Amino acid sequence: MGPAGELRYPSYPEENGIWKFPGIGAFQCYDKYMLSSLKAAAEAAAKPEWGSTGPRDAGHYNSWPEDTPFFKKDGGGWNSQYGEFFLSWYSQILIEHGERILSSASSVFEATGVKISVKVAGIHWHYGSRSHAAELTAGYYNTRFRDGYLPVAQMVARYGAVFNFTCIEMRDHEQPQDALCAPENLVRQVGLATKEAQVPLAGENALPRYDESAHEQILKASSLNIDGSSNDREMCAFTYLRMNPSLFQPDNWRRFVAFVKKMNEGKDSRRCLEQVEREAEHFVNVTEPFVQEAALALMP
Protein backbone atom coordinates (compact mmCIF):
# COMPACT_ATOMS: atom_id res chain seq x y z
CA MET A 1 0.00 0.00 0.00
CA GLY A 2 2.78 2.42 0.93
CA PRO A 3 5.53 3.10 3.50
CA ALA A 4 5.66 0.41 6.22
CA GLY A 5 2.84 -1.32 4.32
CA GLU A 6 0.45 1.50 5.24
CA LEU A 7 -1.99 3.33 2.99
CA ARG A 8 -0.35 6.76 3.17
CA TYR A 9 2.11 9.04 1.46
CA PRO A 10 5.78 8.88 2.60
CA SER A 11 5.31 12.23 4.32
CA TYR A 12 7.47 11.57 7.38
CA PRO A 13 10.58 9.58 6.34
CA GLU A 14 12.76 8.77 9.33
CA GLU A 15 15.85 7.63 7.43
CA ASN A 16 18.85 9.96 7.42
CA GLY A 17 17.17 12.22 9.95
CA ILE A 18 14.90 13.83 7.35
CA TRP A 19 11.93 13.79 9.72
CA LYS A 20 11.77 13.65 13.49
CA PHE A 21 8.74 13.19 15.70
CA PRO A 22 6.53 15.23 16.05
CA GLY A 23 7.13 17.15 12.81
CA ILE A 24 4.13 17.71 10.55
CA GLY A 25 5.76 16.05 7.54
CA ALA A 26 5.55 17.32 3.97
CA PHE A 27 3.18 16.96 1.05
CA GLN A 28 4.34 14.46 -1.59
CA CYS A 29 2.99 15.97 -4.79
CA TYR A 30 5.98 17.28 -6.70
CA ASP A 31 6.92 14.56 -9.19
CA LYS A 32 5.80 14.95 -12.79
CA TYR A 33 2.90 12.50 -12.47
CA MET A 34 1.37 14.17 -9.42
CA LEU A 35 1.86 17.63 -10.91
CA SER A 36 0.19 16.53 -14.13
CA SER A 37 -2.78 15.19 -12.17
CA LEU A 38 -2.96 18.36 -10.07
CA LYS A 39 -2.90 20.52 -13.21
CA ALA A 40 -5.77 18.55 -14.75
CA ALA A 41 -7.81 18.77 -11.53
CA ALA A 42 -7.26 22.53 -11.29
CA GLU A 43 -8.32 23.05 -14.90
CA ALA A 44 -11.43 20.93 -14.32
CA ALA A 45 -12.25 23.17 -11.35
CA ALA A 46 -11.80 26.27 -13.53
CA LYS A 47 -8.87 27.32 -11.33
CA PRO A 48 -5.81 26.69 -13.53
CA GLU A 49 -3.69 28.92 -11.28
CA TRP A 50 -4.00 26.26 -8.56
CA GLY A 51 -2.45 23.55 -10.70
CA SER A 52 1.19 24.57 -10.98
CA THR A 53 2.40 23.21 -7.63
CA GLY A 54 1.37 22.22 -4.12
CA PRO A 55 1.08 24.66 -1.19
CA ARG A 56 4.11 26.93 -0.97
CA ASP A 57 3.55 27.89 2.66
CA ALA A 58 3.18 24.47 4.34
CA GLY A 59 6.57 24.50 6.07
CA HIS A 60 8.95 21.56 6.00
CA TYR A 61 9.17 18.06 7.48
CA ASN A 62 9.90 19.20 11.03
CA SER A 63 7.69 22.28 11.21
CA TRP A 64 4.83 22.63 13.68
CA PRO A 65 1.36 23.71 12.50
CA GLU A 66 1.48 27.21 13.96
CA ASP A 67 4.84 27.83 12.28
CA THR A 68 3.20 27.70 8.85
CA PRO A 69 0.66 29.95 7.12
CA PHE A 70 -1.01 26.92 5.57
CA PHE A 71 -1.62 24.91 8.76
CA LYS A 72 -2.10 27.61 11.40
CA LYS A 73 -5.42 27.41 13.22
CA ASP A 74 -6.69 30.91 12.42
CA GLY A 75 -6.81 31.86 8.76
CA GLY A 76 -4.74 28.87 7.66
CA GLY A 77 -4.78 27.92 4.00
CA TRP A 78 -6.06 24.44 4.87
CA ASN A 79 -9.44 25.99 5.69
CA SER A 80 -9.69 28.09 2.51
CA GLN A 81 -11.31 27.37 -0.85
CA TYR A 82 -7.90 26.56 -2.26
CA GLY A 83 -7.09 24.34 0.71
CA GLU A 84 -10.30 22.37 0.27
CA PHE A 85 -9.55 21.88 -3.43
CA PHE A 86 -5.96 20.76 -2.88
CA LEU A 87 -6.62 18.48 0.11
CA SER A 88 -9.61 16.86 -1.61
CA TRP A 89 -7.49 16.11 -4.66
CA TYR A 90 -4.48 14.92 -2.61
CA SER A 91 -6.53 12.56 -0.43
CA GLN A 92 -8.55 11.26 -3.38
CA ILE A 93 -5.37 10.27 -5.22
CA LEU A 94 -4.42 8.16 -2.20
CA ILE A 95 -7.83 6.49 -2.06
CA GLU A 96 -7.67 5.75 -5.78
CA HIS A 97 -4.26 4.15 -5.23
CA GLY A 98 -5.80 1.99 -2.51
CA GLU A 99 -8.64 1.05 -4.85
CA ARG A 100 -6.19 -0.15 -7.50
CA ILE A 101 -4.20 -2.24 -5.04
CA LEU A 102 -7.32 -3.78 -3.51
CA SER A 103 -8.83 -4.48 -6.91
CA SER A 104 -5.71 -6.36 -8.00
CA ALA A 105 -5.39 -8.21 -4.69
CA SER A 106 -9.05 -9.21 -4.75
CA SER A 107 -8.74 -10.63 -8.27
CA VAL A 108 -5.72 -12.70 -7.21
CA PHE A 109 -7.09 -14.03 -3.92
CA GLU A 110 -10.74 -14.35 -4.87
CA ALA A 111 -12.22 -17.71 -3.85
CA THR A 112 -9.07 -18.68 -1.90
CA GLY A 113 -10.43 -17.81 1.53
CA VAL A 114 -7.60 -15.33 2.12
CA LYS A 115 -8.70 -12.28 4.09
CA ILE A 116 -7.23 -9.01 2.85
CA SER A 117 -6.54 -6.15 5.24
CA VAL A 118 -5.53 -2.55 4.66
CA LYS A 119 -3.14 -1.02 7.16
CA VAL A 120 -3.77 2.64 8.01
CA ALA A 121 -1.28 4.73 9.97
CA GLY A 122 -2.08 5.99 13.47
CA ILE A 123 -0.85 9.58 13.12
CA HIS A 124 -1.76 10.85 16.56
CA TRP A 125 0.56 13.87 16.81
CA HIS A 126 -1.07 17.28 16.27
CA TYR A 127 -4.42 15.46 16.32
CA GLY A 128 -5.66 18.01 18.83
CA SER A 129 -4.99 20.92 16.48
CA ARG A 130 -7.62 22.28 14.11
CA SER A 131 -5.79 21.38 10.92
CA HIS A 132 -4.44 17.93 11.92
CA ALA A 133 -1.41 18.84 9.81
CA ALA A 134 0.50 15.56 10.12
CA GLU A 135 -2.53 13.60 8.94
CA LEU A 136 -3.08 15.95 6.01
CA THR A 137 0.44 15.57 4.65
CA ALA A 138 0.08 11.78 4.93
CA GLY A 139 -3.05 11.92 2.77
CA TYR A 140 -5.84 11.66 5.35
CA TYR A 141 -8.14 14.67 4.88
CA ASN A 142 -9.04 14.73 8.55
CA THR A 143 -9.50 18.07 10.33
CA ARG A 144 -11.48 19.52 13.22
CA PHE A 145 -14.37 19.91 10.76
CA ARG A 146 -14.03 16.85 8.51
CA ASP A 147 -13.83 13.06 8.99
CA GLY A 148 -10.94 11.78 6.91
CA TYR A 149 -11.22 8.13 7.92
CA LEU A 150 -14.77 7.39 6.82
CA PRO A 151 -13.89 7.60 3.07
CA VAL A 152 -10.99 5.21 3.66
CA ALA A 153 -13.23 2.81 5.61
CA GLN A 154 -15.86 2.94 2.86
CA MET A 155 -13.22 2.12 0.26
CA VAL A 156 -12.02 -0.84 2.34
CA ALA A 157 -15.61 -2.02 2.79
CA ARG A 158 -16.23 -2.07 -0.96
CA TYR A 159 -13.72 -4.89 -1.27
CA GLY A 160 -14.77 -6.82 1.81
CA ALA A 161 -11.38 -6.18 3.40
CA VAL A 162 -10.36 -5.46 6.99
CA PHE A 163 -9.38 -1.99 8.21
CA ASN A 164 -6.14 -2.48 10.18
CA PHE A 165 -5.17 0.37 12.52
CA THR A 166 -2.20 1.01 14.75
CA CYS A 167 -1.29 2.91 17.99
CA ILE A 168 -3.85 0.80 19.87
CA GLU A 169 -1.61 0.57 22.95
CA MET A 170 -1.13 4.31 23.44
CA ARG A 171 -2.73 6.58 26.03
CA ASP A 172 -3.08 10.31 25.51
CA HIS A 173 -1.21 11.28 28.68
CA GLU A 174 1.84 9.20 27.72
CA GLN A 175 2.48 11.33 24.64
CA PRO A 176 3.90 14.88 24.39
CA GLN A 177 1.02 17.20 25.12
CA ASP A 178 2.74 20.20 23.56
CA ALA A 179 2.33 18.33 20.26
CA LEU A 180 -1.38 17.83 21.02
CA CYS A 181 -1.07 14.05 20.71
CA ALA A 182 -4.35 12.19 21.17
CA PRO A 183 -4.05 8.51 20.19
CA GLU A 184 -7.09 7.47 22.24
CA ASN A 185 -9.33 10.00 20.52
CA LEU A 186 -7.92 8.96 17.15
CA VAL A 187 -8.66 5.28 17.79
CA ARG A 188 -12.15 6.25 18.91
CA GLN A 189 -12.74 8.19 15.69
CA VAL A 190 -11.54 5.28 13.57
CA GLY A 191 -13.80 2.93 15.53
CA LEU A 192 -16.81 5.12 14.73
CA ALA A 193 -15.83 5.41 11.06
CA THR A 194 -15.47 1.65 10.62
CA LYS A 195 -18.75 1.10 12.43
CA GLU A 196 -20.56 3.46 10.06
CA ALA A 197 -18.90 1.86 7.03
CA GLN A 198 -19.69 -1.62 8.40
CA VAL A 199 -16.12 -2.80 7.95
CA PRO A 200 -14.22 -5.06 10.40
CA LEU A 201 -11.53 -3.31 12.43
CA ALA A 202 -8.23 -4.94 13.40
CA GLY A 203 -5.41 -3.39 15.38
CA GLU A 204 -1.77 -3.51 16.34
CA ASN A 205 0.57 -1.73 18.71
CA ALA A 206 2.81 0.91 17.17
CA LEU A 207 5.77 0.46 19.53
CA PRO A 208 7.13 -2.59 21.38
CA ARG A 209 5.52 -2.60 24.81
CA TYR A 210 5.70 -5.28 27.51
CA ASP A 211 4.04 -3.52 30.44
CA GLU A 212 0.61 -4.14 31.91
CA SER A 213 -0.50 -0.57 31.25
CA ALA A 214 -0.09 -1.06 27.49
CA HIS A 215 -1.77 -4.46 27.65
CA GLU A 216 -4.75 -3.02 29.50
CA GLN A 217 -5.07 -0.22 26.96
CA ILE A 218 -5.06 -2.74 24.11
CA LEU A 219 -7.79 -4.75 25.85
CA LYS A 220 -9.83 -1.59 26.33
CA ALA A 221 -9.40 -0.40 22.74
CA SER A 222 -10.06 -3.81 21.21
CA SER A 223 -13.40 -4.08 23.01
CA LEU A 224 -14.67 -1.13 20.89
CA ASN A 225 -16.83 0.13 23.72
CA ILE A 226 -16.77 3.57 22.16
CA ASP A 227 -17.80 6.33 24.57
CA GLY A 228 -18.60 3.66 27.14
CA SER A 229 -21.50 2.26 25.14
CA SER A 230 -21.99 -1.48 25.08
CA ASN A 231 -22.27 -3.18 21.71
CA ASP A 232 -21.55 -6.47 20.00
CA ARG A 233 -18.48 -5.24 18.11
CA GLU A 234 -14.94 -6.20 18.93
CA MET A 235 -11.76 -5.93 16.93
CA CYS A 236 -11.64 -8.91 14.61
CA ALA A 237 -7.88 -9.41 15.05
CA PHE A 238 -4.84 -7.99 16.80
CA THR A 239 -1.17 -8.14 15.78
CA TYR A 240 1.33 -7.90 18.62
CA LEU A 241 4.64 -6.21 17.86
CA ARG A 242 7.01 -7.88 18.24
CA MET A 243 8.82 -11.16 18.91
CA ASN A 244 12.33 -10.45 20.15
CA PRO A 245 14.55 -11.38 23.12
CA SER A 246 12.86 -8.79 25.35
CA LEU A 247 9.49 -10.51 24.98
CA PHE A 248 10.94 -13.74 26.39
CA GLN A 249 12.38 -12.17 29.51
CA PRO A 250 10.62 -13.94 32.44
CA ASP A 251 8.54 -10.99 33.69
CA ASN A 252 7.65 -9.82 30.18
CA TRP A 253 6.66 -13.34 29.13
CA ARG A 254 4.48 -13.78 32.22
CA ARG A 255 2.66 -10.52 31.50
CA PHE A 256 2.32 -11.39 27.82
CA VAL A 257 0.78 -14.81 28.52
CA ALA A 258 -1.78 -13.24 30.85
CA PHE A 259 -2.53 -10.60 28.21
CA VAL A 260 -3.11 -13.23 25.50
CA LYS A 261 -5.42 -15.15 27.84
CA LYS A 262 -7.45 -12.02 28.50
CA MET A 263 -7.64 -11.17 24.79
CA ASN A 264 -8.86 -14.69 24.07
CA GLU A 265 -11.55 -14.38 26.72
CA GLY A 266 -13.13 -11.42 24.93
CA LYS A 267 -15.00 -8.55 26.50
CA ASP A 268 -18.05 -10.65 27.40
CA SER A 269 -16.13 -13.20 29.44
CA ARG A 270 -17.78 -14.01 32.76
CA ARG A 271 -14.69 -15.61 34.26
CA CYS A 272 -12.94 -13.72 37.01
CA LEU A 273 -9.58 -12.11 36.33
CA GLU A 274 -7.87 -14.17 39.05
CA GLN A 275 -8.83 -17.43 37.35
CA VAL A 276 -7.45 -16.26 34.02
CA GLU A 277 -4.19 -15.19 35.67
CA ARG A 278 -3.83 -18.56 37.46
CA GLU A 279 -4.15 -20.35 34.14
CA ALA A 280 -1.59 -18.00 32.63
CA GLU A 281 0.87 -18.73 35.45
CA HIS A 282 0.50 -22.46 34.81
CA PHE A 283 1.23 -21.92 31.11
CA VAL A 284 4.30 -19.84 31.97
CA ASN A 285 5.71 -22.67 34.08
CA VAL A 286 5.03 -25.30 31.41
CA THR A 287 6.64 -23.28 28.61
CA GLU A 288 9.70 -22.06 30.54
CA PRO A 289 12.25 -24.35 28.77
CA PHE A 290 10.93 -23.40 25.33
CA VAL A 291 10.93 -19.71 26.19
CA GLN A 292 14.55 -19.83 27.29
CA GLU A 293 15.46 -21.59 24.05
CA ALA A 294 13.59 -19.00 21.98
CA ALA A 295 15.27 -16.12 23.80
CA LEU A 296 18.70 -17.57 23.05
CA ALA A 297 17.82 -18.18 19.41
CA LEU A 298 16.77 -14.56 18.95
CA MET A 299 19.90 -13.10 20.50
CA PRO A 300 22.05 -11.24 17.93
C-alpha positions as CSV (number, residue, x, y, z in Angstrom):
1,M,0.0,0.0,0.0
2,G,2.8,2.4,0.9
3,P,5.5,3.1,3.5
4,A,5.7,0.4,6.2
5,G,2.8,-1.3,4.3
6,E,0.5,1.5,5.2
7,L,-2.0,3.3,3.0
8,R,-0.4,6.8,3.2
9,Y,2.1,9.0,1.5
10,P,5.8,8.9,2.6
11,S,5.3,12.2,4.3
12,Y,7.5,11.6,7.4
13,P,10.6,9.6,6.3
14,E,12.8,8.8,9.3
15,E,15.8,7.6,7.4
16,N,18.9,10.0,7.4
17,G,17.2,12.2,10.0
18,I,14.9,13.8,7.4
19,W,11.9,13.8,9.7
20,K,11.8,13.7,13.5
21,F,8.7,13.2,15.7
22,P,6.5,15.2,16.0
23,G,7.1,17.1,12.8
24,I,4.1,17.7,10.5
25,G,5.8,16.0,7.5
26,A,5.6,17.3,4.0
27,F,3.2,17.0,1.0
28,Q,4.3,14.5,-1.6
29,C,3.0,16.0,-4.8
30,Y,6.0,17.3,-6.7
31,D,6.9,14.6,-9.2
32,K,5.8,14.9,-12.8
33,Y,2.9,12.5,-12.5
34,M,1.4,14.2,-9.4
35,L,1.9,17.6,-10.9
36,S,0.2,16.5,-14.1
37,S,-2.8,15.2,-12.2
38,L,-3.0,18.4,-10.1
39,K,-2.9,20.5,-13.2
40,A,-5.8,18.5,-14.7
41,A,-7.8,18.8,-11.5
42,A,-7.3,22.5,-11.3
43,E,-8.3,23.1,-14.9
44,A,-11.4,20.9,-14.3
45,A,-12.3,23.2,-11.3
46,A,-11.8,26.3,-13.5
47,K,-8.9,27.3,-11.3
48,P,-5.8,26.7,-13.5
49,E,-3.7,28.9,-11.3
50,W,-4.0,26.3,-8.6
51,G,-2.5,23.5,-10.7
52,S,1.2,24.6,-11.0
53,T,2.4,23.2,-7.6
54,G,1.4,22.2,-4.1
55,P,1.1,24.7,-1.2
56,R,4.1,26.9,-1.0
57,D,3.6,27.9,2.7
58,A,3.2,24.5,4.3
59,G,6.6,24.5,6.1
60,H,8.9,21.6,6.0
61,Y,9.2,18.1,7.5
62,N,9.9,19.2,11.0
63,S,7.7,22.3,11.2
64,W,4.8,22.6,13.7
65,P,1.4,23.7,12.5
66,E,1.5,27.2,14.0
67,D,4.8,27.8,12.3
68,T,3.2,27.7,8.9
69,P,0.7,29.9,7.1
70,F,-1.0,26.9,5.6
71,F,-1.6,24.9,8.8
72,K,-2.1,27.6,11.4
73,K,-5.4,27.4,13.2
74,D,-6.7,30.9,12.4
75,G,-6.8,31.9,8.8
76,G,-4.7,28.9,7.7
77,G,-4.8,27.9,4.0
78,W,-6.1,24.4,4.9
79,N,-9.4,26.0,5.7
80,S,-9.7,28.1,2.5
81,Q,-11.3,27.4,-0.9
82,Y,-7.9,26.6,-2.3
83,G,-7.1,24.3,0.7
84,E,-10.3,22.4,0.3
85,F,-9.5,21.9,-3.4
86,F,-6.0,20.8,-2.9
87,L,-6.6,18.5,0.1
88,S,-9.6,16.9,-1.6
89,W,-7.5,16.1,-4.7
90,Y,-4.5,14.9,-2.6
91,S,-6.5,12.6,-0.4
92,Q,-8.6,11.3,-3.4
93,I,-5.4,10.3,-5.2
94,L,-4.4,8.2,-2.2
95,I,-7.8,6.5,-2.1
96,E,-7.7,5.7,-5.8
97,H,-4.3,4.1,-5.2
98,G,-5.8,2.0,-2.5
99,E,-8.6,1.1,-4.8
100,R,-6.2,-0.1,-7.5
101,I,-4.2,-2.2,-5.0
102,L,-7.3,-3.8,-3.5
103,S,-8.8,-4.5,-6.9
104,S,-5.7,-6.4,-8.0
105,A,-5.4,-8.2,-4.7
106,S,-9.1,-9.2,-4.8
107,S,-8.7,-10.6,-8.3
108,V,-5.7,-12.7,-7.2
109,F,-7.1,-14.0,-3.9
110,E,-10.7,-14.3,-4.9
111,A,-12.2,-17.7,-3.9
112,T,-9.1,-18.7,-1.9
113,G,-10.4,-17.8,1.5
114,V,-7.6,-15.3,2.1
115,K,-8.7,-12.3,4.1
116,I,-7.2,-9.0,2.8
117,S,-6.5,-6.2,5.2
118,V,-5.5,-2.6,4.7
119,K,-3.1,-1.0,7.2
120,V,-3.8,2.6,8.0
121,A,-1.3,4.7,10.0
122,G,-2.1,6.0,13.5
123,I,-0.9,9.6,13.1
124,H,-1.8,10.8,16.6
125,W,0.6,13.9,16.8
126,H,-1.1,17.3,16.3
127,Y,-4.4,15.5,16.3
128,G,-5.7,18.0,18.8
129,S,-5.0,20.9,16.5
130,R,-7.6,22.3,14.1
131,S,-5.8,21.4,10.9
132,H,-4.4,17.9,11.9
133,A,-1.4,18.8,9.8
134,A,0.5,15.6,10.1
135,E,-2.5,13.6,8.9
136,L,-3.1,15.9,6.0
137,T,0.4,15.6,4.7
138,A,0.1,11.8,4.9
139,G,-3.1,11.9,2.8
140,Y,-5.8,11.7,5.3
141,Y,-8.1,14.7,4.9
142,N,-9.0,14.7,8.5
143,T,-9.5,18.1,10.3
144,R,-11.5,19.5,13.2
145,F,-14.4,19.9,10.8
146,R,-14.0,16.9,8.5
147,D,-13.8,13.1,9.0
148,G,-10.9,11.8,6.9
149,Y,-11.2,8.1,7.9
150,L,-14.8,7.4,6.8
151,P,-13.9,7.6,3.1
152,V,-11.0,5.2,3.7
153,A,-13.2,2.8,5.6
154,Q,-15.9,2.9,2.9
155,M,-13.2,2.1,0.3
156,V,-12.0,-0.8,2.3
157,A,-15.6,-2.0,2.8
158,R,-16.2,-2.1,-1.0
159,Y,-13.7,-4.9,-1.3
160,G,-14.8,-6.8,1.8
161,A,-11.4,-6.2,3.4
162,V,-10.4,-5.5,7.0
163,F,-9.4,-2.0,8.2
164,N,-6.1,-2.5,10.2
165,F,-5.2,0.4,12.5
166,T,-2.2,1.0,14.8
167,C,-1.3,2.9,18.0
168,I,-3.9,0.8,19.9
169,E,-1.6,0.6,22.9
170,M,-1.1,4.3,23.4
171,R,-2.7,6.6,26.0
172,D,-3.1,10.3,25.5
173,H,-1.2,11.3,28.7
174,E,1.8,9.2,27.7
175,Q,2.5,11.3,24.6
176,P,3.9,14.9,24.4
177,Q,1.0,17.2,25.1
178,D,2.7,20.2,23.6
179,A,2.3,18.3,20.3
180,L,-1.4,17.8,21.0
181,C,-1.1,14.1,20.7
182,A,-4.3,12.2,21.2
183,P,-4.1,8.5,20.2
184,E,-7.1,7.5,22.2
185,N,-9.3,10.0,20.5
186,L,-7.9,9.0,17.2
187,V,-8.7,5.3,17.8
188,R,-12.2,6.2,18.9
189,Q,-12.7,8.2,15.7
190,V,-11.5,5.3,13.6
191,G,-13.8,2.9,15.5
192,L,-16.8,5.1,14.7
193,A,-15.8,5.4,11.1
194,T,-15.5,1.6,10.6
195,K,-18.8,1.1,12.4
196,E,-20.6,3.5,10.1
197,A,-18.9,1.9,7.0
198,Q,-19.7,-1.6,8.4
199,V,-16.1,-2.8,7.9
200,P,-14.2,-5.1,10.4
201,L,-11.5,-3.3,12.4
202,A,-8.2,-4.9,13.4
203,G,-5.4,-3.4,15.4
204,E,-1.8,-3.5,16.3
205,N,0.6,-1.7,18.7
206,A,2.8,0.9,17.2
207,L,5.8,0.5,19.5
208,P,7.1,-2.6,21.4
209,R,5.5,-2.6,24.8
210,Y,5.7,-5.3,27.5
211,D,4.0,-3.5,30.4
212,E,0.6,-4.1,31.9
213,S,-0.5,-0.6,31.2
214,A,-0.1,-1.1,27.5
215,H,-1.8,-4.5,27.7
216,E,-4.8,-3.0,29.5
217,Q,-5.1,-0.2,27.0
218,I,-5.1,-2.7,24.1
219,L,-7.8,-4.7,25.8
220,K,-9.8,-1.6,26.3
221,A,-9.4,-0.4,22.7
222,S,-10.1,-3.8,21.2
223,S,-13.4,-4.1,23.0
224,L,-14.7,-1.1,20.9
225,N,-16.8,0.1,23.7
226,I,-16.8,3.6,22.2
227,D,-17.8,6.3,24.6
228,G,-18.6,3.7,27.1
229,S,-21.5,2.3,25.1
230,S,-22.0,-1.5,25.1
231,N,-22.3,-3.2,21.7
232,D,-21.6,-6.5,20.0
233,R,-18.5,-5.2,18.1
234,E,-14.9,-6.2,18.9
235,M,-11.8,-5.9,16.9
236,C,-11.6,-8.9,14.6
237,A,-7.9,-9.4,15.0
238,F,-4.8,-8.0,16.8
239,T,-1.2,-8.1,15.8
240,Y,1.3,-7.9,18.6
241,L,4.6,-6.2,17.9
242,R,7.0,-7.9,18.2
243,M,8.8,-11.2,18.9
244,N,12.3,-10.5,20.2
245,P,14.5,-11.4,23.1
246,S,12.9,-8.8,25.4
247,L,9.5,-10.5,25.0
248,F,10.9,-13.7,26.4
249,Q,12.4,-12.2,29.5
250,P,10.6,-13.9,32.4
251,D,8.5,-11.0,33.7
252,N,7.6,-9.8,30.2
253,W,6.7,-13.3,29.1
254,R,4.5,-13.8,32.2
255,R,2.7,-10.5,31.5
256,F,2.3,-11.4,27.8
257,V,0.8,-14.8,28.5
258,A,-1.8,-13.2,30.9
259,F,-2.5,-10.6,28.2
260,V,-3.1,-13.2,25.5
261,K,-5.4,-15.2,27.8
262,K,-7.5,-12.0,28.5
263,M,-7.6,-11.2,24.8
264,N,-8.9,-14.7,24.1
265,E,-11.5,-14.4,26.7
266,G,-13.1,-11.4,24.9
267,K,-15.0,-8.6,26.5
268,D,-18.0,-10.7,27.4
269,S,-16.1,-13.2,29.4
270,R,-17.8,-14.0,32.8
271,R,-14.7,-15.6,34.3
272,C,-12.9,-13.7,37.0
273,L,-9.6,-12.1,36.3
274,E,-7.9,-14.2,39.1
275,Q,-8.8,-17.4,37.3
276,V,-7.4,-16.3,34.0
277,E,-4.2,-15.2,35.7
278,R,-3.8,-18.6,37.5
279,E,-4.1,-20.3,34.1
280,A,-1.6,-18.0,32.6
281,E,0.9,-18.7,35.5
282,H,0.5,-22.5,34.8
283,F,1.2,-21.9,31.1
284,V,4.3,-19.8,32.0
285,N,5.7,-22.7,34.1
286,V,5.0,-25.3,31.4
287,T,6.6,-23.3,28.6
288,E,9.7,-22.1,30.5
289,P,12.2,-24.3,28.8
290,F,10.9,-23.4,25.3
291,V,10.9,-19.7,26.2
292,Q,14.5,-19.8,27.3
293,E,15.5,-21.6,24.0
294,A,13.6,-19.0,22.0
295,A,15.3,-16.1,23.8
296,L,18.7,-17.6,23.1
297,A,17.8,-18.2,19.4
298,L,16.8,-14.6,19.0
299,M,19.9,-13.1,20.5
300,P,22.0,-11.2,17.9
